[in-house]
Amino acid sequence: MPNLQIKGIDEDLYNQIKELARSESRSISQEVLYLIKRYLANRKSFEKHRTPAEEIILTHWSSCLVP
């Protein structure tokens, strides 16, 4: 089975994943795999929701394009 190593992870992000894993009685590896699988399974719904920054950019650009 393939392995995946993540280097240079932010300590705050690592601690958040560690806490999630603990609360779900999973190892950190199991939690990361769960999160990746969940994201991939729901990718289309994630893509439909814009971030606040994307909304600002799109609103600004669309107002610039309207004659």
DSSP file (Angstrom, degrees, kcal/mol; ACC not computed):
  #  RESIDUE AA STRUCTURE BP1 BP2  ACC     N-H-->O    O-->H-N    N-H-->O    O-->H-N    TCO  KAPPA ALPHA  PHI   PSI    X-CA   Y-CA   Z-CA
    1    1 A M              0   0    0      0, 0.0     0, 0.0     0, 0.0     0, 0.0   0.000 360.0 360.0 360.0 136.1    0.0    0.0    0.0
    2    2 A P        -     0   0    0      0, 0.0     2,-0.3     0, 0.0     0, 0.0  -0.250 360.0-144.4 -64.8 153.7    1.4    3.5   -0.9
    3    3 A N        -     0   0    0      2,-0.0     2,-0.4     0, 0.0     0, 0.0  -0.863   4.9-153.7-116.0 154.5    2.5    5.9    1.8
    4    4 A L        -     0   0    0     -2,-0.3     2,-0.5     2,-0.0     0, 0.0  -0.997   5.9-166.4-130.5 128.8    2.2    9.6    1.9
    5    5 A Q        -     0   0    0     -2,-0.4     2,-0.6     2,-0.0    -2,-0.0  -0.958   6.2-156.3-116.1 132.7    4.5   11.9    3.9
    6    6 A I        -     0   0    0     -2,-0.5     3,-0.3     3,-0.0     2,-0.3  -0.936  13.6-168.6-110.8 120.5    3.6   15.6    4.4
    7    7 A K        +     0   0    0     -2,-0.6    -2,-0.0     1,-0.2     0, 0.0  -0.770  61.9  21.9-106.9 152.2    6.5   17.9    5.1
    8    8 A G  S    S+     0   0    0     -2,-0.3     2,-0.2     1,-0.2    -1,-0.2   0.756  74.6 171.1  71.9  26.6    6.5   21.4    6.4
    9    9 A I        -     0   0    0     -3,-0.3    -1,-0.2     1,-0.1     2,-0.1  -0.492  40.3-107.1 -73.3 137.9    3.0   21.3    7.9
   10   10 A D     >  -     0   0    0     -2,-0.2     4,-2.6     1,-0.1     5,-0.2  -0.380  22.7-130.1 -61.8 136.9    2.1   24.4   10.0
   11   11 A E  H  > S+     0   0    0      1,-0.2     4,-2.5     2,-0.2     5,-0.2   0.867 107.0  52.8 -61.3 -38.1    2.1   23.6   13.8
   12   12 A D  H  > S+     0   0    0      2,-0.2     4,-2.1     1,-0.2    -1,-0.2   0.920 110.6  47.0 -64.2 -43.7   -1.3   25.1   14.3
   13   13 A L  H  > S+     0   0    0      2,-0.2     4,-2.5     1,-0.2     5,-0.2   0.921 111.5  51.7 -63.0 -43.7   -2.8   23.0   11.5
   14   14 A Y  H  X S+     0   0    0     -4,-2.6     4,-2.7     1,-0.2    -2,-0.2   0.921 109.7  49.4 -58.8 -44.3   -1.1   19.9   12.9
   15   15 A N  H  X S+     0   0    0     -4,-2.5     4,-2.3     2,-0.2    -1,-0.2   0.865 109.4  52.0 -65.7 -35.6   -2.5   20.5   16.3
   16   16 A Q  H  X S+     0   0    0     -4,-2.1     4,-2.4     2,-0.2    -1,-0.2   0.923 112.5  45.1 -64.6 -43.6   -6.0   21.0   14.9
   17   17 A I  H  X S+     0   0    0     -4,-2.5     4,-2.8     2,-0.2    -2,-0.2   0.907 111.9  52.8 -65.6 -41.1   -5.8   17.7   13.1
   18   18 A K  H  X S+     0   0    0     -4,-2.7     4,-2.4    -5,-0.2    -2,-0.2   0.907 110.6  47.2 -60.7 -42.7   -4.4   16.0   16.2
   19   19 A E  H  X S+     0   0    0     -4,-2.3     4,-2.6     2,-0.2    -2,-0.2   0.908 112.0  49.8 -66.8 -42.7   -7.3   17.3   18.2
   20   20 A L  H  X S+     0   0    0     -4,-2.4     4,-1.5     2,-0.2    -2,-0.2   0.934 111.5  49.5 -59.0 -45.5   -9.8   16.2   15.6
   21   21 A A  H  <>S+     0   0    0     -4,-2.8     5,-3.0     1,-0.2     3,-0.3   0.924 111.3  48.8 -60.2 -45.3   -8.2   12.7   15.6
   22   22 A R  H ><5S+     0   0    0     -4,-2.4     3,-1.2     1,-0.2    -1,-0.2   0.919 110.0  51.0 -61.2 -44.1   -8.3   12.5   19.4
   23   23 A S  H 3<5S+     0   0    0     -4,-2.6    -1,-0.2     1,-0.3    -2,-0.2   0.748 115.6  42.6 -68.0 -22.6  -12.0   13.5   19.5
   24   24 A E  T 3<5S-     0   0    0     -4,-1.5    -1,-0.3    -3,-0.3    -2,-0.2   0.288 112.6-117.1-104.0   8.2  -12.9   10.9   16.9
   25   25 A S  T < 5S+     0   0    0     -3,-1.2     2,-0.3    -4,-0.3    -3,-0.2   0.896  72.9 129.0  55.6  44.1  -10.6    8.2   18.5
   26   26 A R      < -     0   0    0     -5,-3.0    -1,-0.2    -6,-0.1    -2,-0.1  -0.845  62.8-110.5-120.3 159.7   -8.5    8.0   15.3
   27   27 A S     >  -     0   0    0     -2,-0.3     4,-2.3    -3,-0.1     5,-0.2  -0.413  38.2-106.6 -75.6 166.5   -4.8    8.2   14.8
   28   28 A I  H  > S+     0   0    0      2,-0.2     4,-2.6     1,-0.2     5,-0.2   0.916 123.0  51.1 -62.5 -41.8   -3.5   11.3   13.0
   29   29 A S  H  > S+     0   0    0      1,-0.2     4,-2.3     2,-0.2    -1,-0.2   0.919 110.1  48.7 -60.7 -44.0   -2.9    9.3    9.9
   30   30 A Q  H  > S+     0   0    0      1,-0.2     4,-2.3     2,-0.2    -1,-0.2   0.885 111.7  50.1 -63.5 -38.0   -6.4    7.9   10.0
   31   31 A E  H  X S+     0   0    0     -4,-2.3     4,-2.8     2,-0.2    -2,-0.2   0.919 110.2  48.8 -67.7 -43.7   -7.8   11.4   10.5
   32   32 A V  H  X S+     0   0    0     -4,-2.6     4,-2.4     2,-0.2    -2,-0.2   0.926 112.9  48.1 -62.3 -44.0   -5.9   12.9    7.6
   33   33 A L  H  X S+     0   0    0     -4,-2.3     4,-2.6    -5,-0.2    -1,-0.2   0.909 111.7  50.3 -61.8 -42.6   -7.0   10.0    5.3
   34   34 A Y  H  X S+     0   0    0     -4,-2.3     4,-2.6     2,-0.2    -2,-0.2   0.926 111.1  48.6 -60.3 -46.1  -10.6   10.5    6.5
   35   35 A L  H  X S+     0   0    0     -4,-2.8     4,-2.5     2,-0.2    -2,-0.2   0.901 112.4  48.1 -63.8 -41.3  -10.4   14.3    5.8
   36   36 A I  H  X S+     0   0    0     -4,-2.4     4,-2.7     2,-0.2     5,-0.2   0.939 113.3  47.2 -64.1 -46.8   -9.0   13.7    2.3
   37   37 A K  H  X S+     0   0    0     -4,-2.6     4,-2.4     1,-0.2    -2,-0.2   0.906 112.7  50.0 -61.4 -41.5  -11.6   11.1    1.4
   38   38 A R  H  X S+     0   0    0     -4,-2.6     4,-1.5    -5,-0.2    -1,-0.2   0.913 111.4  48.3 -64.4 -43.0  -14.4   13.3    2.7
   39   39 A Y  H  < S+     0   0    0     -4,-2.5     3,-0.3     1,-0.2     4,-0.2   0.947 113.0  47.3 -61.5 -47.9  -13.1   16.3    0.7
   40   40 A L  H >< S+     0   0    0     -4,-2.7     3,-0.8     1,-0.2     4,-0.2   0.871 111.0  51.4 -64.1 -36.8  -12.8   14.2   -2.5
   41   41 A A  H 3< S+     0   0    0     -4,-2.4    -1,-0.2     1,-0.2    -2,-0.2   0.802 122.4  31.9 -68.4 -28.2  -16.3   12.7   -2.0
   42   42 A N  T >X S+     0   0    0     -4,-1.5     4,-2.0    -3,-0.3     3,-0.6   0.120  81.2 122.2-115.0  19.4  -17.8   16.2   -1.5
   43   43 A R  H <> S+     0   0    0     -3,-0.8     4,-2.4     1,-0.3     5,-0.2   0.858  71.3  55.0 -54.7 -42.4  -15.5   18.2   -3.8
   44   44 A K  H 3> S+     0   0    0     -4,-0.2     4,-1.2     1,-0.2    -1,-0.3   0.893 109.0  47.2 -62.1 -39.8  -18.3   19.5   -6.0
   45   45 A S  H <> S+     0   0    0     -3,-0.6     4,-0.8     1,-0.2    -1,-0.2   0.862 111.4  51.8 -71.4 -33.1  -20.2   21.0   -3.1
   46   46 A F  H >< S+     0   0    0     -4,-2.0     3,-0.7    -7,-0.2    -2,-0.2   0.899 108.7  51.5 -65.3 -39.3  -17.0   22.5   -1.7
   47   47 A E  H 3< S+     0   0    0     -4,-2.4    -1,-0.2     1,-0.2    -2,-0.2   0.764 101.9  61.0 -70.1 -25.5  -16.3   24.1   -5.2
   48   48 A K  H 3< S+     0   0    0     -4,-1.2     2,-0.6    -5,-0.2    -1,-0.2   0.773  92.8  75.1 -71.9 -25.8  -19.8   25.6   -5.3
   49   49 A H  S << S-     0   0    0     -4,-0.8     2,-0.2    -3,-0.7    -1,-0.1  -0.789  75.0-150.3 -95.7 118.8  -19.2   27.7   -2.2
   50   50 A R        -     0   0    0     -2,-0.6    -2,-0.1     1,-0.1    -3,-0.0  -0.556  15.3-119.1 -84.8 149.8  -17.0   30.7   -2.7
   51   51 A T     >  -     0   0    0     -2,-0.2     4,-2.2     1,-0.1     5,-0.2  -0.426  31.5-106.6 -76.4 161.3  -14.8   32.1    0.0
   52   52 A P  H  > S+     0   0    0      0, 0.0     4,-2.3     0, 0.0     5,-0.2   0.883 122.8  53.7 -56.5 -38.0  -15.4   35.7    1.1
   53   53 A A  H  > S+     0   0    0      1,-0.2     4,-2.4     2,-0.2     5,-0.2   0.911 107.4  50.0 -64.2 -41.3  -12.2   36.7   -0.7
   54   54 A E  H  > S+     0   0    0      1,-0.2     4,-2.9     2,-0.2     5,-0.2   0.896 109.5  52.0 -63.4 -39.5  -13.5   35.1   -3.9
   55   55 A E  H  X S+     0   0    0     -4,-2.2     4,-2.6     2,-0.2     5,-0.2   0.919 110.4  48.0 -62.1 -44.1  -16.8   36.9   -3.5
   56   56 A I  H  X S+     0   0    0     -4,-2.3     4,-2.6     2,-0.2    -2,-0.2   0.934 114.1  46.5 -62.8 -46.0  -15.1   40.3   -3.1
   57   57 A I  H  X S+     0   0    0     -4,-2.4     4,-2.9     1,-0.2     5,-0.2   0.936 114.6  46.2 -62.7 -47.2  -12.9   39.7   -6.2
   58   58 A L  H  X S+     0   0    0     -4,-2.9     4,-2.6     2,-0.2    -1,-0.2   0.887 113.3  49.4 -65.1 -38.6  -15.7   38.5   -8.3
   59   59 A T  H  X S+     0   0    0     -4,-2.6     4,-1.9    -5,-0.2    -1,-0.2   0.929 113.8  46.2 -65.3 -44.8  -17.9   41.4   -7.3
   60   60 A H  H  X S+     0   0    0     -4,-2.6     4,-1.5    -5,-0.2    -2,-0.2   0.937 115.0  46.4 -62.7 -47.1  -15.2   43.9   -8.0
   61   61 A W  H  X S+     0   0    0     -4,-2.9     4,-1.5     1,-0.2    -2,-0.2   0.907 111.5  50.8 -65.3 -41.5  -14.3   42.4  -11.4
   62   62 A S  H  X S+     0   0    0     -4,-2.6     4,-1.2     1,-0.2    -1,-0.2   0.876 109.1  51.1 -66.9 -34.1  -17.9   42.2  -12.5
   63   63 A S  H  < S+     0   0    0     -4,-1.9    -1,-0.2     1,-0.2    -2,-0.2   0.818 109.4  51.8 -70.7 -28.2  -18.5   45.8  -11.6
   64   64 A C  H  < S+     0   0    0     -4,-1.5    -1,-0.2     1,-0.2    -2,-0.2   0.781 109.2  50.6 -74.4 -26.9  -15.4   46.7  -13.6
   65   65 A L  H  < S+     0   0    0     -4,-1.5    -2,-0.2    -5,-0.1    -1,-0.2   0.719  86.9  93.7 -84.9 -22.0  -16.7   44.8  -16.6
   66   66 A V     <        0   0    0     -4,-1.2    -4,-0.0     1,-0.2     0, 0.0  -0.596 360.0 360.0 -75.7 123.9  -20.2   46.4  -16.7
   67   67 A P              0   0    0      0, 0.0    -1,-0.2     0, 0.0    -4,-0.0   0.503 360.0 360.0 -71.5 360.0  -20.2   49.4  -19.1
